[in-house]
Amino acid sequence: MIMKEIAFFDTKPYDREYFEKTPHDGLHFKFYVNKLNAETAFVTKGCDGAVAFVNDSIDEKVINELYKCGVRVLAMRCAGYNNIDIKAAQGKIKILRVPKYSPYAVAEHTMAVLLCLNRKIHRAFNRTRDYNFSINGLTGFDLHGKTAGIIGTGKIGQIFIDICRGFGMNIIAYDPYPLENSGIEYVSKEELFRRSDIISLHCPLTKSTYHIVDEEALKEVKKDVYILNTSRGALIDAEALLTALKESRVGGAGLDVYEEESSLFFEDFSGSVIQDDVLSLLVNMPNVIVTSHQAFLTHEALSGIAEVTIDNLNSFFSGKELKNEVTTNQS
């Protein structure tokens, strides 16, 4: 068997652990901690393929360098591909992805952030570690009877809806492609912003969803609304959200993703001064919880990502149907 060399970018310990223990006969991974970008693409020289992640920068220049180095397949170990120039890859490199792994992981994390944010668990945790057992300022609200507005009713959105219904919440949703016979009340974006006590984003990042929560939308929301985003950072105009939080129009925000996260998330900057003023202010607000794109991070999801990514690569090299290929029609 001829071993296929695969350059694996932006490697974290958990990536290596799950990819190495998942059967990958015929594939030899060369793990790199650096992200894939114009400065690092050259290391793929002599490789047959590459594996990349959501915050790698895969523009036309990178595509051309990968192709020049001999790479003919790029396997994304994530669902998103908005960081790739798909048109530049056409006819040169096949782009494959993991369309789903554990939607429960993301939906459950979304609810965890909402519960923590609402009941001030993060603040209570910090207090009790200092032996401060006062509960002043920790008042939350009952989720029961509140209206959750869900933007995007794919698999993750549907599971989050089920979780919300378990709490006795009322559900409304916006999706340009509503599910038939779902029992979900679909409304316009504008109505969703006006009626929702909690808004949760579960849609892909496209031209039509970029800044779907912007300055105008935030002028329409119900006062003290909670906004949750475990999908893609650029769905929210971060500066507009910051302003709405400062003006107390938004009651709180739970963000697992951030518009300018690519150079920050997944890395340790605890000894550095962050130059992103918007993120710094958001992180320091008592009514904001920021997690660093970890909603997917469960054993089940990591196993699924490794299995599907390896299967995608094997399908390419064996000439099988590429059921998870990203094409220009999808970009």
C-alpha positions in Angstrom: 0.0 0.0 0.0 1.3 3.4 -1.0 1.0 5.8 2.0 -0.6 9.1 1.3 1.1 12.1 3.0 -1.4 14.5 4.6 -0.3 17.9 6.1 -2.5 18.6 9.1 -2.7 22.3 10.1 -3.5 24.1 13.3 -3.1 20.9 15.4 -4.2 20.9 19.0 -3.6 18.0 21.4 -7.2 16.8 21.1 -6.9 16.8 17.3 -3.9 14.6 17.3 -5.3 12.3 20.0 -8.5 11.6 18.1 -7.1 11.4 14.6 -4.3 9.0 15.7 -6.6 6.6 17.5 -9.1 6.6 14.6 -8.2 3.9 12.0 -6.4 5.7 9.1 -4.7 2.9 7.2 -3.0 4.3 4.1 -2.8 7.9 5.5 0.2 9.4 7.2 -0.5 12.7 9.0 2.2 15.3 9.3 1.0 17.4 12.2 1.7 21.1 12.2 0.7 23.5 15.0 0.7 26.5 12.6 -2.4 27.6 10.8 -2.7 27.1 7.1 -2.1 30.5 5.4 0.1 32.1 2.7 3.2 31.8 4.9 2.8 28.1 5.8 1.3 26.5 2.7 4.8 25.7 1.3 5.2 22.9 3.9 2.8 20.8 1.9 5.4 20.2 -0.8 5.3 16.5 -1.6 2.0 15.9 0.2 -1.0 14.4 -1.4 -3.6 16.3 0.7 -4.1 18.6 3.6 -6.4 18.9 6.6 -7.4 22.4 7.8 -9.8 24.1 10.2 -12.3 26.9 10.5 -9.8 29.7 11.3 -7.2 28.9 8.6 -6.9 31.4 5.8 -7.4 29.6 2.5 -7.6 32.3 -0.2 -6.6 32.1 -3.8 -2.9 32.5 -3.1 -3.0 29.6 -0.6 -5.0 27.4 -3.1 -2.4 28.1 -5.8 0.5 27.3 -3.5 -1.2 24.0 -2.3 -1.8 23.0 -5.9 1.8 23.9 -6.8 3.1 21.7 -4.0 1.0 18.7 -5.2 -2.0 18.8 -3.0 -5.2 17.7 -4.7 -7.6 17.4 -1.8 -8.2 19.7 1.2 -10.2 18.1 4.0 -11.8 20.5 6.4 -12.4 19.0 9.8 -15.4 21.3 10.4 -18.7 22.1 8.8 -18.0 25.7 7.8 -16.0 26.7 4.7 -16.5 30.5 4.5 -12.8 30.9 5.0 -12.0 29.2 1.6 -12.0 30.7 -1.9 -14.0 27.9 -3.4 -13.9 29.4 -6.9 -10.1 29.5 -6.8 -10.1 25.8 -5.9 -12.4 24.7 -8.8 -10.6 22.4 -11.2 -7.5 22.3 -8.9 -8.3 21.0 -5.5 -11.3 19.1 -4.1 -12.7 20.7 -0.9 -14.3 18.3 1.5 -15.9 19.0 4.9 -17.6 17.4 7.9 -21.3 18.6 7.4 -22.3 17.2 10.8 -20.7 15.5 13.8 -22.5 16.0 17.0 -25.2 18.6 16.7 -26.2 17.8 20.3 -22.8 19.2 21.4 -23.4 22.6 20.0 -27.1 22.8 21.0 -26.3 21.7 24.6 -23.5 24.2 24.9 -25.8 26.9 23.8 -28.3 26.1 26.6 -25.4 25.8 29.0 -24.3 29.3 28.2 -27.9 30.6 28.5 -28.4 29.1 31.9 -25.0 30.3 33.2 -25.7 33.8 31.8 -29.2 34.0 33.1 -28.6 32.6 36.6 -25.2 34.4 37.0 -23.4 31.1 37.7 -20.1 32.6 36.5 -20.4 35.4 38.9 -21.5 33.2 41.8 -18.6 30.9 41.1 -16.1 33.7 41.4 -17.8 35.1 44.6 -17.8 31.8 46.5 -14.2 31.2 45.7 -13.5 34.4 47.7 -15.9 33.1 50.4 -18.4 35.8 49.4 -21.8 34.2 49.8 -23.9 37.2 49.1 -26.5 36.7 46.4 -27.2 40.4 45.7 -27.2 41.1 42.0 -27.6 37.5 41.0 -31.3 37.5 40.1 -32.2 35.8 36.9 -35.6 35.0 35.3 -37.6 31.8 34.6 -37.1 30.4 31.2 -40.5 28.8 31.4 -43.0 30.9 29.3 -40.3 33.0 27.6 -40.1 33.2 23.8 -37.0 31.9 22.1 -36.4 33.1 18.6 -34.3 30.6 16.6 -32.5 31.8 13.5 -31.7 28.7 11.4 -33.6 25.5 11.8 -31.1 23.0 10.6 -30.2 20.0 12.8 -28.5 22.1 15.6 -31.3 24.6 15.6 -33.9 21.8 15.8 -32.2 20.2 18.7 -31.9 23.5 20.5 -35.6 24.0 19.9 -36.3 20.7 21.5 -34.2 21.6 24.5 -36.0 25.0 24.9 -39.4 23.2 24.7 -38.2 21.0 27.5 -37.9 24.2 29.6 -41.5 25.2 28.7 -40.4 28.0 26.4 -42.4 29.3 23.4 -40.7 28.9 20.1 -40.6 31.1 17.0 -38.1 30.8 14.2 -36.8 32.4 11.0 -35.3 30.4 8.2 -35.5 31.1 4.4 -36.1 27.3 4.0 -38.7 26.5 6.6 -39.3 22.8 7.6 -42.6 21.4 6.5 -44.9 19.8 9.1 -42.4 20.7 11.9 -44.8 22.4 14.3 -42.5 25.4 14.3 -44.0 28.8 14.1 -42.0 30.6 11.4 -41.9 34.4 11.3 -40.0 37.2 9.5 -36.7 38.3 10.9 -38.2 41.6 11.9 -41.0 39.9 13.9 -38.5 37.5 15.5 -36.4 40.4 16.7 -39.5 42.2 18.2 -41.0 39.2 20.0 -38.1 37.2 21.3 -36.8 37.2 24.9 -33.9 35.1 23.8 -32.4 35.1 20.2 -30.2 32.1 19.3 -28.2 31.9 16.0 -27.9 28.5 14.3 -27.4 29.4 10.7 -24.4 29.3 8.3 -22.4 32.4 7.4 -23.4 33.5 3.9 -23.7 36.8 2.1 -27.4 36.9 3.2 -26.6 36.1 6.9 -23.5 38.3 7.3 -24.3 40.7 10.2 -27.9 39.4 10.4 -27.8 40.9 13.8 -26.7 44.5 13.1 -27.4 48.0 14.3 -30.8 48.1 12.7 -31.8 44.7 14.1 -30.7 45.7 17.6 -32.9 48.8 17.4 -35.9 46.4 16.9 -35.2 43.9 19.7 -37.2 43.6 22.9 -35.5 45.4 25.7 -33.2 43.1 27.8 -33.2 40.4 25.2 -30.5 37.8 25.5 -28.5 37.0 22.3 -26.7 33.7 21.8 -24.3 32.8 19.0 -22.7 29.4 18.7 -22.6 29.4 14.9 -20.3 31.9 13.1 -18.9 35.1 14.6 -19.7 37.4 11.6 -23.5 36.7 12.0 -23.3 39.5 14.6 -21.9 43.0 14.1 -19.8 43.0 17.3 -19.5 46.8 17.6 -23.2 47.2 17.3 -23.8 44.5 19.9 -21.3 46.2 22.3 -23.2 49.5 21.9 -26.5 47.9 22.6 -25.1 46.2 25.7 -23.7 49.5 26.9 -27.0 51.2 26.3 -28.8 48.4 28.2 -31.0 47.6 25.2 -29.6 44.0 25.2 -29.7 42.2 28.6 -26.9 39.8 27.9 -24.9 37.9 25.3 -23.5 34.4 25.2 -20.9 34.2 22.4 -18.9 31.0 21.5 -17.8 32.7 18.3 -16.6 36.2 17.5 -16.3 38.1 14.3 -12.5 38.7 14.5 -11.6 35.4 16.3 -9.3 33.8 13.7 -6.1 35.2 15.2 -7.2 34.7 18.9 -9.4 31.8 19.5 -7.9 28.4 20.3 -4.7 30.1 21.6 -3.4 31.2 25.0 -3.0 34.9 25.3 -3.3 35.0 29.1 0.1 36.8 29.4 -0.6 39.3 26.6 -2.4 42.6 26.1 -5.2 41.9 23.6 -5.3 44.5 20.9 -8.9 43.9 20.0 -10.8 46.6 22.1 -14.3 45.3 21.2 -13.5 41.8 22.4 -11.7 43.1 25.5 -14.8 45.1 26.5 -17.1 42.2 25.8 -15.1 39.8 27.9 -15.1 42.2 30.9 -18.8 42.8 30.9 -20.7 41.0 33.7 -23.6 40.2 31.4 -21.5 38.7 28.7 -20.1 35.2 28.5 -17.5 34.5 25.8 -16.3 30.9 25.3 -13.6 30.3 22.7 -15.4 28.3 20.0 -15.7 25.2 22.2 -19.3 24.4 21.6 -18.3 21.4 19.4 -15.8 20.1 22.0 -17.2 16.7 23.2 -15.7 13.2 22.9 -18.5 12.2 20.5 -18.0 15.2 18.2 -14.2 14.8 18.1 -14.6 11.1 17.2 -17.1 12.0 14.5 -14.9 14.7 13.0 -12.0 12.3 12.8 -14.0 9.5 11.3 -15.7 11.6 8.6 -12.5 13.5 7.7 -10.6 10.2 7.3 -13.5 8.7 5.3 -13.5 11.8 3.1 -9.8 11.4 2.3 -10.1 7.7 1.7 -13.0 8.3 -0.7 -11.0 10.8 -2.7 -7.9 8.6 -3.0 -9.9 5.5 -3.9 -12.0 7.4 -6.5 -15.3 6.9 -4.7 -18.2 9.4 -4.7 -17.3 12.6 -2.7 -20.6 13.0 -0.8 -19.2 15.8 1.4 -17.6 17.9 -1.4 -18.0 21.6 -1.3 -18.7 23.1 -4.7 -19.1 26.6 -6.2 -22.9 26.1 -6.1 -22.7 26.0 -2.3 -20.4 29.0 -1.8 
